[in-house]
Amino acid sequence: MVAGAAVAAAALAGRYGIIAWQAFKARPRMPRMRRFYEGGFQSAMTRREAALILGVRESVVAEKVKEAHRRVMVANHPDAGGSHYLASKINEAKDMMLSKANNSGSAF
């Protein structure tokens, strides 16, 4: 009697597990990664563009700018297969957000 109840419980649990897995596989795909700035650089970088490149708000503290710069630079560093142009734009965005450079322009 106990063995029969255990088999029935295992069968029901397996059935519900399969139904849950099928529902999980049929759900709509949602992006997992945060979207980054997709380009189209302006001739003179603005504070808004710098914030978009780094993925921060325009009014953010310096610590968050440095953290965002580090994160984006790791993904786009020239030594890791990234572009020198993008690295210069990322550095320019950091300088703009930290108010070190006022419309100095990038090297490219």
Gaussian input, Z-matrix of N, CA and C with variables (Angstrom, degrees):
# hf/3-21g

backbone

0 1
 N
 C     1     B1
 C     2     B2     1     A1
 N     3     B3     2     A2     1     D1
 C     4     B4     3     A3     2     D2
 C     5     B5     4     A4     3     D3
 N     6     B6     5     A5     4     D4
 C     7     B7     6     A6     5     D5
 C     8     B8     7     A7     6     D6
 N     9     B9     8     A8     7     D7
 C    10    B10     9     A9     8     D8
 C    11    B11    10    A10     9     D9
 N    12    B12    11    A11    10    D10
 C    13    B13    12    A12    11    D11
 C    14    B14    13    A13    12    D12
 N    15    B15    14    A14    13    D13
 C    16    B16    15    A15    14    D14
 C    17    B17    16    A16    15    D15
 N    18    B18    17    A17    16    D16
 C    19    B19    18    A18    17    D17
 C    20    B20    19    A19    18    D18
 N    21    B21    20    A20    19    D19
 C    22    B22    21    A21    20    D20
 C    23    B23    22    A22    21    D21
 N    24    B24    23    A23    22    D22
 C    25    B25    24    A24    23    D23
 C    26    B26    25    A25    24    D24
 N    27    B27    26    A26    25    D25
 C    28    B28    27    A27    26    D26
 C    29    B29    28    A28    27    D27
 N    30    B30    29    A29    28    D28
 C    31    B31    30    A30    29    D29
 C    32    B32    31    A31    30    D30
 N    33    B33    32    A32    31    D31
 C    34    B34    33    A33    32    D32
 C    35    B35    34    A34    33    D33
 N    36    B36    35    A35    34    D34
 C    37    B37    36    A36    35    D35
 C    38    B38    37    A37    36    D36
 N    39    B39    38    A38    37    D37
 C    40    B40    39    A39    38    D38
 C    41    B41    40    A40    39    D39
 N    42    B42    41    A41    40    D40
 C    43    B43    42    A42    41    D41
 C    44    B44    43    A43    42    D42
 N    45    B45    44    A44    43    D43
 C    46    B46    45    A45    44    D44
 C    47    B47    46    A46    45    D45
 N    48    B48    47    A47    46    D46
 C    49    B49    48    A48    47    D47
 C    50    B50    49    A49    48    D48
 N    51    B51    50    A50    49    D49
 C    52    B52    51    A51    50    D50
 C    53    B53    52    A52    51    D51
 N    54    B54    53    A53    52    D52
 C    55    B55    54    A54    53    D53
 C    56    B56    55    A55    54    D54
 N    57    B57    56    A56    55    D55
 C    58    B58    57    A57    56    D56
 C    59    B59    58    A58    57    D57
 N    60    B60    59    A59    58    D58
 C    61    B61    60    A60    59    D59
 C    62    B62    61    A61    60    D60
 N    63    B63    62    A62    61    D61
 C    64    B64    63    A63    62    D62
 C    65    B65    64    A64    63    D63
 N    66    B66    65    A65    64    D64
 C    67    B67    66    A66    65    D65
 C    68    B68    67    A67    66    D66
 N    69    B69    68    A68    67    D67
 C    70    B70    69    A69    68    D68
 C    71    B71    70    A70    69    D69
 N    72    B72    71    A71    70    D70
 C    73    B73    72    A72    71    D71
 C    74    B74    73    A73    72    D72
 N    75    B75    74    A74    73    D73
 C    76    B76    75    A75    74    D74
 C    77    B77    76    A76    75    D75
 N    78    B78    77    A77    76    D76
 C    79    B79    78    A78    77    D77
 C    80    B80    79    A79    78    D78
 N    81    B81    80    A80    79    D79
 C    82    B82    81    A81    80    D80
 C    83    B83    82    A82    81    D81
 N    84    B84    83    A83    82    D82
 C    85    B85    84    A84    83    D83
 C    86    B86    85    A85    84    D84
 N    87    B87    86    A86    85    D85
 C    88    B88    87    A87    86    D86
 C    89    B89    88    A88    87    D87
 N    90    B90    89    A89    88    D88
 C    91    B91    90    A90    89    D89
 C    92    B92    91    A91    90    D90
 N    93    B93    92    A92    91    D91
 C    94    B94    93    A93    92    D92
 C    95    B95    94    A94    93    D93
 N    96    B96    95    A95    94    D94
 C    97    B97    96    A96    95    D95
 C    98    B98    97    A97    96    D96
 N    99    B99    98    A98    97    D97
 C   100   B100    99    A99    98    D98
 C   101   B101   100   A100    99    D99
 N   102   B102   101   A101   100   D100
 C   103   B103   102   A102   101   D101
 C   104   B104   103   A103   102   D102
 N   105   B105   104   A104   103   D103
 C   106   B106   105   A105   104   D104
 C   107   B107   106   A106   105   D105
 N   108   B108   107   A107   106   D106
 C   109   B109   108   A108   107   D107
 C   110   B110   109   A109   108   D108
 N   111   B111   110   A110   109   D109
 C   112   B112   111   A111   110   D110
 C   113   B113   112   A112   111   D111
 N   114   B114   113   A113   112   D112
 C   115   B115   114   A114   113   D113
 C   116   B116   115   A115   114   D114
 N   117   B117   116   A116   115   D115
 C   118   B118   117   A117   116   D116
 C   119   B119   118   A118   117   D117
 N   120   B120   119   A119   118   D118
 C   121   B121   120   A120   119   D119
 C   122   B122   121   A121   120   D120
 N   123   B123   122   A122   121   D121
 C   124   B124   123   A123   122   D122
 C   125   B125   124   A124   123   D123
 N   126   B126   125   A125   124   D124
 C   127   B127   126   A126   125   D125
 C   128   B128   127   A127   126   D126
 N   129   B129   128   A128   127   D127
 C   130   B130   129   A129   128   D128
 C   131   B131   130   A130   129   D129
 N   132   B132   131   A131   130   D130
 C   133   B133   132   A132   131   D131
 C   134   B134   133   A133   132   D132
 N   135   B135   134   A134   133   D133
 C   136   B136   135   A135   134   D134
 C   137   B137   136   A136   135   D135
 N   138   B138   137   A137   136   D136
 C   139   B139   138   A138   137   D137
 C   140   B140   139   A139   138   D138
 N   141   B141   140   A140   139   D139
 C   142   B142   141   A141   140   D140
 C   143   B143   142   A142   141   D141
 N   144   B144   143   A143   142   D142
 C   145   B145   144   A144   143   D143
 C   146   B146   145   A145   144   D144
 N   147   B147   146   A146   145   D145
 C   148   B148   147   A147   146   D146
 C   149   B149   148   A148   147   D147
 N   150   B150   149   A149   148   D148
 C   151   B151   150   A150   149   D149
 C   152   B152   151   A151   150   D150
 N   153   B153   152   A152   151   D151
 C   154   B154   153   A153   152   D152
 C   155   B155   154   A154   153   D153
 N   156   B156   155   A155   154   D154
 C   157   B157   156   A156   155   D155
 C   158   B158   157   A157   156   D156
 N   159   B159   158   A158   157   D157
 C   160   B160   159   A159   158   D158
 C   161   B161   160   A160   159   D159
 N   162   B162   161   A161   160   D160
 C   163   B163   162   A162   161   D161
 C   164   B164   163   A163   162   D162
 N   165   B165   164   A164   163   D163
 C   166   B166   165   A165   164   D164
 C   167   B167   166   A166   165   D165
 N   168   B168   167   A167   166   D166
 C   169   B169   168   A168   167   D167
 C   170   B170   169   A169   168   D168
 N   171   B171   170   A170   169   D169
 C   172   B172   171   A171   170   D170
 C   173   B173   172   A172   171   D171
 N   174   B174   173   A173   172   D172
 C   175   B175   174   A174   173   D173
 C   176   B176   175   A175   174   D174
 N   177   B177   176   A176   175   D175
 C   178   B178   177   A177   176   D176
 C   179   B179   178   A178   177   D177
 N   180   B180   179   A179   178   D178
 C   181   B181   180   A180   179   D179
 C   182   B182   181   A181   180   D180
 N   183   B183   182   A182   181   D181
 C   184   B184   183   A183   182   D182
 C   185   B185   184   A184   183   D183
 N   186   B186   185   A185   184   D184
 C   187   B187   186   A186   185   D185
 C   188   B188   187   A187   186   D186
 N   189   B189   188   A188   187   D187
 C   190   B190   189   A189   188   D188
 C   191   B191   190   A190   189   D189
 N   192   B192   191   A191   190   D190
 C   193   B193   192   A192   191   D191
 C   194   B194   193   A193   192   D192
 N   195   B195   194   A194   193   D193
 C   196   B196   195   A195   194   D194
 C   197   B197   196   A196   195   D195
 N   198   B198   197   A197   196   D196
 C   199   B199   198   A198   197   D197
 C   200   B200   199   A199   198   D198
 N   201   B201   200   A200   199   D199
 C   202   B202   201   A201   200   D200
 C   203   B203   202   A202   201   D201
 N   204   B204   203   A203   202   D202
 C   205   B205   204   A204   203   D203
 C   206   B206   205   A205   204   D204
 N   207   B207   206   A206   205   D205
 C   208   B208   207   A207   206   D206
 C   209   B209   208   A208   207   D207
 N   210   B210   209   A209   208   D208
 C   211   B211   210   A210   209   D209
 C   212   B212   211   A211   210   D210
 N   213   B213   212   A212   211   D211
 C   214   B214   213   A213   212   D212
 C   215   B215   214   A214   213   D213
 N   216   B216   215   A215   214   D214
 C   217   B217   216   A216   215   D215
 C   218   B218   217   A217   216   D216
 N   219   B219   218   A218   217   D217
 C   220   B220   219   A219   218   D218
 C   221   B221   220   A220   219   D219
 N   222   B222   221   A221   220   D220
 C   223   B223   222   A222   221   D221
 C   224   B224   223   A223   222   D222
 N   225   B225   224   A224   223   D223
 C   226   B226   225   A225   224   D224
 C   227   B227   226   A226   225   D225
 N   228   B228   227   A227   226   D226
 C   229   B229   228   A228   227   D227
 C   230   B230   229   A229   228   D228
 N   231   B231   230   A230   229   D229
 C   232   B232   231   A231   230   D230
 C   233   B233   232   A232   231   D231
 N   234   B234   233   A233   232   D232
 C   235   B235   234   A234   233   D233
 C   236   B236   235   A235   234   D234
 N   237   B237   236   A236   235   D235
 C   238   B238   237   A237   236   D236
 C   239   B239   238   A238   237   D237
 N   240   B240   239   A239   238   D238
 C   241   B241   240   A240   239   D239
 C   242   B242   241   A241   240   D240
 N   243   B243   242   A242   241   D241
 C   244   B244   243   A243   242   D242
 C   245   B245   244   A244   243   D243
 N   246   B246   245   A245   244   D244
 C   247   B247   246   A246   245   D245
 C   248   B248   247   A247   246   D246
 N   249   B249   248   A248   247   D247
 C   250   B250   249   A249   248   D248
 C   251   B251   250   A250   249   D249
 N   252   B252   251   A251   250   D250
 C   253   B253   252   A252   251   D251
 C   254   B254   253   A253   252   D252
 N   255   B255   254   A254   253   D253
 C   256   B256   255   A255   254   D254
 C   257   B257   256   A256   255   D255
 N   258   B258   257   A257   256   D256
 C   259   B259   258   A258   257   D257
 C   260   B260   259   A259   258   D258
 N   261   B261   260   A260   259   D259
 C   262   B262   261   A261   260   D260
 C   263   B263   262   A262   261   D261
 N   264   B264   263   A263   262   D262
 C   265   B265   264   A264   263   D263
 C   266   B266   265   A265   264   D264
 N   267   B267   266   A266   265   D265
 C   268   B268   267   A267   266   D266
 C   269   B269   268   A268   267   D267
 N   270   B270   269   A269   268   D268
 C   271   B271   270   A270   269   D269
 C   272   B272   271   A271   270   D270
 N   273   B273   272   A272   271   D271
 C   274   B274   273   A273   272   D272
 C   275   B275   274   A274   273   D273
 N   276   B276   275   A275   274   D274
 C   277   B277   276   A276   275   D275
 C   278   B278   277   A277   276   D276
 N   279   B279   278   A278   277   D277
 C   280   B280   279   A279   278   D278
 C   281   B281   280   A280   279   D279
 N   282   B282   281   A281   280   D280
 C   283   B283   282   A282   281   D281
 C   284   B284   283   A283   282   D282
 N   285   B285   284   A284   283   D283
 C   286   B286   285   A285   284   D284
 C   287   B287   286   A286   285   D285
 N   288   B288   287   A287   286   D286
 C   289   B289   288   A288   287   D287
 C   290   B290   289   A289   288   D288
 N   291   B291   290   A290   289   D289
 C   292   B292   291   A291   290   D290
 C   293   B293   292   A292   291   D291
 N   294   B294   293   A293   292   D292
 C   295   B295   294   A294   293   D293
 C   296   B296   295   A295   294   D294
 N   297   B297   296   A296   295   D295
 C   298   B298   297   A297   296   D296
 C   299   B299   298   A298   297   D297
 N   300   B300   299   A299   298   D298
 C   301   B301   300   A300   299   D299
 C   302   B302   301   A301   300   D300
 N   303   B303   302   A302   301   D301
 C   304   B304   303   A303   302   D302
 C   305   B305   304   A304   303   D303
 N   306   B306   305   A305   304   D304
 C   307   B307   306   A306   305   D305
 C   308   B308   307   A307   306   D306
 N   309   B309   308   A308   307   D307
 C   310   B310   309   A309   308   D308
 C   311   B311   310   A310   309   D309
 N   312   B312   311   A311   310   D310
 C   313   B313   312   A312   311   D311
 C   314   B314   313   A313   312   D312
 N   315   B315   314   A314   313   D313
 C   316   B316   315   A315   314   D314
 C   317   B317   316   A316   315   D315
 N   318   B318   317   A317   316   D316
 C   319   B319   318   A318   317   D317
 C   320   B320   319   A319   318   D318
 N   321   B321   320   A320   319   D319
 C   322   B322   321   A321   320   D320
 C   323   B323   322   A322   321   D321

   B1=1.4414
   B2=1.5542
   B3=1.3132
   B4=1.4554
   B5=1.5289
   B6=1.3150
   B7=1.4609
   B8=1.5282
   B9=1.2963
   B10=1.4652
   B11=1.5232
   B12=1.3381
   B13=1.4627
   B14=1.5255
   B15=1.3254
   B16=1.4633
   B17=1.5258
   B18=1.3276
   B19=1.4583
   B20=1.5273
   B21=1.3207
   B22=1.4645
   B23=1.5304
   B24=1.3212
   B25=1.4689
   B26=1.5309
   B27=1.3246
   B28=1.4625
   B29=1.5230
   B30=1.3341
   B31=1.4608
   B32=1.5269
   B33=1.3134
   B34=1.4681
   B35=1.5262
   B36=1.3145
   B37=1.4656
   B38=1.5267
   B39=1.3178
   B40=1.4609
   B41=1.5156
   B42=1.3232
   B43=1.4693
   B44=1.5291
   B45=1.3031
   B46=1.4690
   B47=1.5308
   B48=1.3141
   B49=1.4650
   B50=1.5246
   B51=1.3294
   B52=1.4668
   B53=1.5170
   B54=1.3082
   B55=1.4696
   B56=1.5272
   B57=1.3218
   B58=1.4655
   B59=1.5224
   B60=1.3373
   B61=1.4604
   B62=1.5264
   B63=1.3367
   B64=1.4608
   B65=1.5263
   B66=1.3205
   B67=1.4632
   B68=1.5314
   B69=1.3191
   B70=1.4606
   B71=1.5264
   B72=1.3196
   B73=1.4592
   B74=1.5327
   B75=1.3415
   B76=1.4652
   B77=1.5283
   B78=1.3220
   B79=1.4644
   B80=1.5321
   B81=1.3211
   B82=1.4716
   B83=1.5221
   B84=1.3230
   B85=1.4592
   B86=1.5126
   B87=1.3047
   B88=1.4484
   B89=1.5237
   B90=1.3254
   B91=1.4678
   B92=1.5182
   B93=1.3111
   B94=1.4599
   B95=1.5134
   B96=1.3220
   B97=1.4505
   B98=1.5180
   B99=1.2869
   B100=1.4471
   B101=1.5168
   B102=1.3161
   B103=1.4552
   B104=1.5187
   B105=1.3239
   B106=1.4437
   B107=1.5165
   B108=1.2804
   B109=1.4543
   B110=1.5216
   B111=1.3215
   B112=1.4531
   B113=1.5190
   B114=1.2973
   B115=1.4524
   B116=1.5051
   B117=1.3353
   B118=1.4442
   B119=1.5204
   B120=1.3318
   B121=1.4508
   B122=1.5236
   B123=1.3299
   B124=1.4569
   B125=1.5284
   B126=1.3366
   B127=1.4678
   B128=1.5268
   B129=1.3154
   B130=1.4657
   B131=1.5292
   B132=1.3315
   B133=1.4555
   B134=1.5256
   B135=1.3127
   B136=1.4627
   B137=1.5199
   B138=1.3009
   B139=1.4616
   B140=1.5292
   B141=1.3201
   B142=1.4697
   B143=1.5260
   B144=1.3302
   B145=1.4558
   B146=1.5295
   B147=1.3133
   B148=1.4656
   B149=1.5225
   B150=1.3283
   B151=1.4647
   B152=1.5270
   B153=1.3319
   B154=1.4610
   B155=1.5259
   B156=1.3023
   B157=1.4623
   B158=1.5216
   B159=1.3286
   B160=1.4664
   B161=1.5218
   B162=1.3269
   B163=1.4585
   B164=1.5200
   B165=1.3266
   B166=1.4676
   B167=1.5267
   B168=1.3088
   B169=1.4573
   B170=1.5154
   B171=1.3318
   B172=1.4632
   B173=1.5227
   B174=1.3212
   B175=1.4666
   B176=1.5255
   B177=1.3112
   B178=1.4563
   B179=1.5244
   B180=1.3214
   B181=1.4635
   B182=1.5301
   B183=1.3164
   B184=1.4666
   B185=1.5293
   B186=1.3277
   B187=1.4625
   B188=1.5241
   B189=1.3307
   B190=1.4674
   B191=1.5262
   B192=1.3299
   B193=1.4654
   B194=1.5237
   B195=1.3185
   B196=1.4677
   B197=1.5268
   B198=1.3307
   B199=1.4580
   B200=1.5302
   B201=1.3319
   B202=1.4639
   B203=1.5261
   B204=1.3212
   B205=1.4669
   B206=1.5247
   B207=1.3005
   B208=1.4595
   B209=1.5285
   B210=1.3465
   B211=1.4614
   B212=1.5283
   B213=1.3310
   B214=1.4556
   B215=1.5212
   B216=1.3114
   B217=1.4611
   B218=1.5243
   B219=1.3234
   B220=1.4634
   B221=1.5269
   B222=1.3254
   B223=1.4654
   B224=1.5194
   B225=1.3340
   B226=1.4596
   B227=1.5246
   B228=1.3001
   B229=1.4640
   B230=1.5301
   B231=1.3406
   B232=1.4692
   B233=1.5341
   B234=1.3163
   B235=1.4605
   B236=1.5264
   B237=1.3295
   B238=1.4666
   B239=1.5237
   B240=1.3261
   B241=1.4537
   B242=1.5136
   B243=1.3103
   B244=1.4549
   B245=1.5186
   B246=1.3015
   B247=1.4573
   B248=1.5291
   B249=1.3260
   B250=1.4621
   B251=1.5275
   B252=1.3185
   B253=1.4681
   B254=1.5262
   B255=1.3377
   B256=1.4667
   B257=1.5243
   B258=1.3183
   B259=1.4637
   B260=1.5269
   B261=1.3401
   B262=1.4662
   B263=1.5246
   B264=1.3247
   B265=1.4689
   B266=1.5281
   B267=1.3165
   B268=1.4672
   B269=1.5265
   B270=1.3265
   B271=1.4673
   B272=1.5225
   B273=1.3283
   B274=1.4583
   B275=1.5254
   B276=1.3288
   B277=1.4651
   B278=1.5251
   B279=1.3337
   B280=1.4670
   B281=1.5231
   B282=1.3305
   B283=1.4637
   B284=1.5181
   B285=1.3157
   B286=1.4697
   B287=1.5243
   B288=1.3335
   B289=1.4619
   B290=1.5296
   B291=1.3083
   B292=1.4629
   B293=1.5238
   B294=1.3303
   B295=1.4679
   B296=1.5221
   B297=1.3126
   B298=1.4609
   B299=1.5137
   B300=1.3299
   B301=1.4662
   B302=1.5191
   B303=1.3076
   B304=1.4527
   B305=1.5228
   B306=1.3235
   B307=1.4699
   B308=1.5293
   B309=1.3170
   B310=1.4519
   B311=1.5165
   B312=1.3240
   B313=1.4611
   B314=1.5213
   B315=1.3143
   B316=1.4576
   B317=1.5178
   B318=1.3047
   B319=1.4562
   B320=1.5216
   B321=1.3211
   B322=1.4649
   B323=1.4962
   A1=110.33
   A2=117.32
   A3=122.35
   A4=110.32
   A5=116.69
   A6=120.94
   A7=110.08
   A8=118.00
   A9=121.83
   A10=111.51
   A11=117.31
   A12=121.57
   A13=110.37
   A14=117.39
   A15=121.22
   A16=110.75
   A17=117.56
   A18=121.49
   A19=110.04
   A20=116.96
   A21=120.90
   A22=110.93
   A23=117.19
   A24=121.14
   A25=110.10
   A26=117.73
   A27=120.86
   A28=110.52
   A29=117.62
   A30=121.21
   A31=110.72
   A32=118.06
   A33=121.61
   A34=111.20
   A35=116.51
   A36=119.95
   A37=110.23
   A38=116.69
   A39=120.13
   A40=111.56
   A41=117.50
   A42=121.57
   A43=110.50
   A44=116.66
   A45=120.25
   A46=111.52
   A47=116.50
   A48=119.91
   A49=111.70
   A50=116.70
   A51=120.48
   A52=110.89
   A53=118.27
   A54=121.95
   A55=110.52
   A56=117.20
   A57=120.81
   A58=110.56
   A59=117.95
   A60=120.98
   A61=111.09
   A62=117.52
   A63=120.99
   A64=111.07
   A65=117.38
   A66=120.80
   A67=110.28
   A68=117.01
   A69=121.35
   A70=110.80
   A71=118.19
   A72=122.07
   A73=111.99
   A74=118.24
   A75=122.08
   A76=112.73
   A77=118.57
   A78=120.55
   A79=109.97
   A80=117.26
   A81=119.06
   A82=110.71
   A83=115.49
   A84=121.31
   A85=110.70
   A86=116.37
   A87=122.14
   A88=107.38
   A89=117.55
   A90=118.33
   A91=110.88
   A92=115.35
   A93=120.30
   A94=112.26
   A95=116.21
   A96=118.89
   A97=110.78
   A98=114.34
   A99=119.60
   A100=108.90
   A101=116.74
   A102=119.56
   A103=110.04
   A104=115.04
   A105=121.29
   A106=109.50
   A107=116.36
   A108=122.79
   A109=109.30
   A110=117.58
   A111=121.55
   A112=113.96
   A113=119.31
   A114=120.95
   A115=114.82
   A116=114.35
   A117=119.84
   A118=109.13
   A119=116.49
   A120=121.01
   A121=111.52
   A122=116.39
   A123=122.35
   A124=108.47
   A125=116.10
   A126=118.83
   A127=111.34
   A128=117.46
   A129=121.61
   A130=107.45
   A131=115.84
   A132=119.68
   A133=111.22
   A134=115.37
   A135=121.67
   A136=108.86
   A137=115.39
   A138=119.89
   A139=110.96
   A140=116.11
   A141=121.00
   A142=110.42
   A143=116.72
   A144=120.71
   A145=110.40
   A146=116.98
   A147=120.50
   A148=110.78
   A149=116.47
   A150=120.47
   A151=110.55
   A152=117.16
   A153=120.34
   A154=111.49
   A155=117.61
   A156=121.46
   A157=110.53
   A158=116.60
   A159=120.46
   A160=113.00
   A161=117.01
   A162=119.79
   A163=113.38
   A164=116.57
   A165=121.29
   A166=108.83
   A167=116.15
   A168=120.57
   A169=109.90
   A170=115.48
   A171=119.03
   A172=112.22
   A173=117.25
   A174=120.92
   A175=108.73
   A176=115.36
   A177=120.99
   A178=108.49
   A179=115.94
   A180=120.67
   A181=109.84
   A182=116.00
   A183=122.23
   A184=112.05
   A185=117.93
   A186=121.03
   A187=110.95
   A188=116.58
   A189=121.00
   A190=110.67
   A191=117.38
   A192=120.91
   A193=109.36
   A194=117.19
   A195=121.04
   A196=110.93
   A197=117.08
   A198=121.27
   A199=111.01
   A200=116.81
   A201=121.01
   A202=110.31
   A203=117.40
   A204=121.48
   A205=110.29
   A206=116.35
   A207=121.06
   A208=110.26
   A209=116.64
   A210=121.55
   A211=111.56
   A212=116.87
   A213=120.78
   A214=110.47
   A215=117.68
   A216=120.82
   A217=111.38
   A218=117.78
   A219=120.26
   A220=109.88
   A221=116.88
   A222=120.52
   A223=112.51
   A224=118.90
   A225=121.77
   A226=114.18
   A227=118.40
   A228=120.55
   A229=110.76
   A230=117.43
   A231=120.49
   A232=113.99
   A233=118.33
   A234=121.23
   A235=112.24
   A236=116.10
   A237=120.82
   A238=111.17
   A239=116.75
   A240=120.25
   A241=114.63
   A242=117.69
   A243=121.40
   A244=111.82
   A245=115.38
   A246=121.74
   A247=110.81
   A248=116.34
   A249=120.46
   A250=109.91
   A251=116.40
   A252=121.03
   A253=110.67
   A254=116.52
   A255=119.39
   A256=111.45
   A257=116.95
   A258=119.85
   A259=110.38
   A260=117.20
   A261=119.23
   A262=110.89
   A263=116.79
   A264=120.13
   A265=110.83
   A266=117.13
   A267=121.01
   A268=109.87
   A269=116.87
   A270=120.27
   A271=110.91
   A272=116.79
   A273=120.24
   A274=111.03
   A275=116.54
   A276=120.71
   A277=110.84
   A278=116.43
   A279=119.68
   A280=110.57
   A281=116.51
   A282=119.99
   A283=111.31
   A284=116.68
   A285=120.70
   A286=110.34
   A287=116.79
   A288=120.08
   A289=111.61
   A290=116.90
   A291=119.99
   A292=111.64
   A293=116.39
   A294=124.44
   A295=112.48
   A296=116.91
   A297=120.33
   A298=110.96
   A299=116.07
   A300=119.35
   A301=108.98
   A302=115.71
   A303=120.56
   A304=108.86
   A305=115.50
   A306=123.33
   A307=112.04
   A308=117.61
   A309=120.36
   A310=112.05
   A311=117.68
   A312=121.19
   A313=110.65
   A314=115.29
   A315=119.58
   A316=110.03
   A317=116.04
   A318=121.32
   A319=111.35
   A320=116.89
   A321=120.79
   A322=110.24
   D1=-45.64
   D2=-179.54
   D3=-67.27
   D4=-39.28
   D5=179.27
   D6=-65.87
   D7=-38.96
   D8=178.20
   D9=-65.05
   D10=-40.68
   D11=178.11
   D12=-66.41
   D13=-37.46
   D14=179.04
   D15=-67.03
   D16=-40.41
   D17=178.65
   D18=-66.06
   D19=-41.88
   D20=179.26
   D21=-64.80
   D22=-41.24
   D23=178.69
   D24=-65.54
   D25=-40.43
   D26=178.72
   D27=-65.54
   D28=-39.00
   D29=178.96
   D30=-65.81
   D31=-42.74
   D32=178.19
   D33=-65.30
   D34=-41.82
   D35=178.87
   D36=-64.86
   D37=-40.77
   D38=177.24
   D39=-64.00
   D40=-40.68
   D41=178.95
   D42=-62.28
   D43=-47.83
   D44=179.60
   D45=-66.24
   D46=-34.32
   D47=176.30
   D48=-64.05
   D49=-42.73
   D50=178.38
   D51=-65.55
   D52=-41.79
   D53=178.14
   D54=-63.06
   D55=-42.84
   D56=179.01
   D57=-64.96
   D58=-40.44
   D59=179.08
   D60=-63.77
   D61=-42.12
   D62=178.93
   D63=-64.54
   D64=-39.26
   D65=177.32
   D66=-66.37
   D67=-38.23
   D68=178.06
   D69=-64.31
   D70=-43.02
   D71=-179.64
   D72=-69.47
   D73=-28.14
   D74=-176.17
   D75=-87.24
   D76=-5.75
   D77=-177.87
   D78=-67.52
   D79=153.98
   D80=178.83
   D81=-69.07
   D82=144.77
   D83=-179.88
   D84=-72.97
   D85=134.74
   D86=176.65
   D87=-120.22
   D88=140.82
   D89=179.30
   D90=-63.56
   D91=137.36
   D92=-179.01
   D93=-93.26
   D94=-30.40
   D95=-177.91
   D96=-94.27
   D97=149.64
   D98=173.81
   D99=-70.65
   D100=139.94
   D101=-178.64
   D102=-81.48
   D103=139.19
   D104=178.31
   D105=-102.08
   D106=171.01
   D107=178.11
   D108=-60.71
   D109=129.64
   D110=-172.51
   D111=-96.23
   D112=14.92
   D113=171.25
   D114=98.53
   D115=-161.40
   D116=-173.43
   D117=79.43
   D118=58.90
   D119=-174.49
   D120=-69.90
   D121=143.93
   D122=175.89
   D123=-83.33
   D124=160.94
   D125=-177.91
   D126=-65.15
   D127=-43.03
   D128=175.31
   D129=-115.13
   D130=122.80
   D131=-175.59
   D132=-68.02
   D133=133.89
   D134=175.61
   D135=-102.16
   D136=167.21
   D137=178.32
   D138=-63.81
   D139=-35.00
   D140=178.85
   D141=-64.51
   D142=-45.93
   D143=179.56
   D144=-64.33
   D145=-39.96
   D146=178.42
   D147=-61.34
   D148=-41.36
   D149=178.76
   D150=-65.40
   D151=-38.79
   D152=178.49
   D153=-66.09
   D154=-40.28
   D155=179.95
   D156=-63.18
   D157=-43.32
   D158=-177.81
   D159=-83.73
   D160=-13.52
   D161=179.38
   D162=75.75
   D163=33.19
   D164=178.61
   D165=-126.00
   D166=173.72
   D167=175.00
   D168=-82.36
   D169=161.52
   D170=-178.86
   D171=-66.40
   D172=-33.27
   D173=179.66
   D174=-105.42
   D175=84.35
   D176=-176.81
   D177=-131.16
   D178=154.14
   D179=-179.38
   D180=-75.12
   D181=159.74
   D182=-175.25
   D183=-61.92
   D184=-34.71
   D185=-179.78
   D186=-61.37
   D187=-42.62
   D188=-179.98
   D189=-67.25
   D190=-35.74
   D191=178.28
   D192=-64.90
   D193=-44.87
   D194=-179.76
   D195=-64.71
   D196=-40.21
   D197=178.24
   D198=-65.22
   D199=-43.47
   D200=178.99
   D201=-66.08
   D202=-39.96
   D203=178.51
   D204=-61.09
   D205=-45.01
   D206=-179.69
   D207=-61.74
   D208=-44.16
   D209=-178.38
   D210=-63.64
   D211=-45.94
   D212=-178.16
   D213=-72.27
   D214=-36.11
   D215=-179.01
   D216=-68.85
   D217=-36.24
   D218=177.24
   D219=-60.43
   D220=-38.71
   D221=-179.09
   D222=-74.63
   D223=-22.32
   D224=-173.76
   D225=-125.23
   D226=18.99
   D227=-175.97
   D228=-70.22
   D229=137.35
   D230=-179.25
   D231=-59.20
   D232=-32.71
   D233=179.45
   D234=-69.65
   D235=-18.17
   D236=179.92
   D237=-107.09
   D238=22.17
   D239=177.47
   D240=94.42
   D241=6.14
   D242=179.14
   D243=-83.99
   D244=-179.91
   D245=-176.58
   D246=-95.97
   D247=140.93
   D248=175.54
   D249=-65.75
   D250=-36.26
   D251=179.63
   D252=-62.67
   D253=-48.28
   D254=179.11
   D255=-64.52
   D256=-38.27
   D257=178.60
   D258=-62.69
   D259=-39.37
   D260=179.12
   D261=-68.06
   D262=-36.61
   D263=177.75
   D264=-67.62
   D265=-38.72
   D266=178.27
   D267=-64.93
   D268=-43.17
   D269=177.81
   D270=-65.22
   D271=-39.08
   D272=177.64
   D273=-64.31
   D274=-38.19
   D275=177.91
   D276=-64.44
   D277=-41.16
   D278=177.52
   D279=-62.96
   D280=-45.24
   D281=179.19
   D282=-61.84
   D283=-39.97
   D284=179.46
   D285=-64.67
   D286=-43.53
   D287=-178.59
   D288=-69.36
   D289=-29.64
   D290=178.13
   D291=-90.95
   D292=4.22
   D293=177.48
   D294=59.63
   D295=32.62
   D296=177.04
   D297=-83.20
   D298=-29.99
   D299=-177.32
   D300=-130.55
   D301=132.26
   D302=176.76
   D303=-108.01
   D304=100.28
   D305=178.92
   D306=55.13
   D307=42.67
   D308=179.82
   D309=-76.79
   D310=-23.86
   D311=179.50
   D312=80.89
   D313=159.40
   D314=179.04
   D315=-91.73
   D316=174.33
   D317=179.97
   D318=-72.71
   D319=-16.05
   D320=-177.29
   D321=-106.79

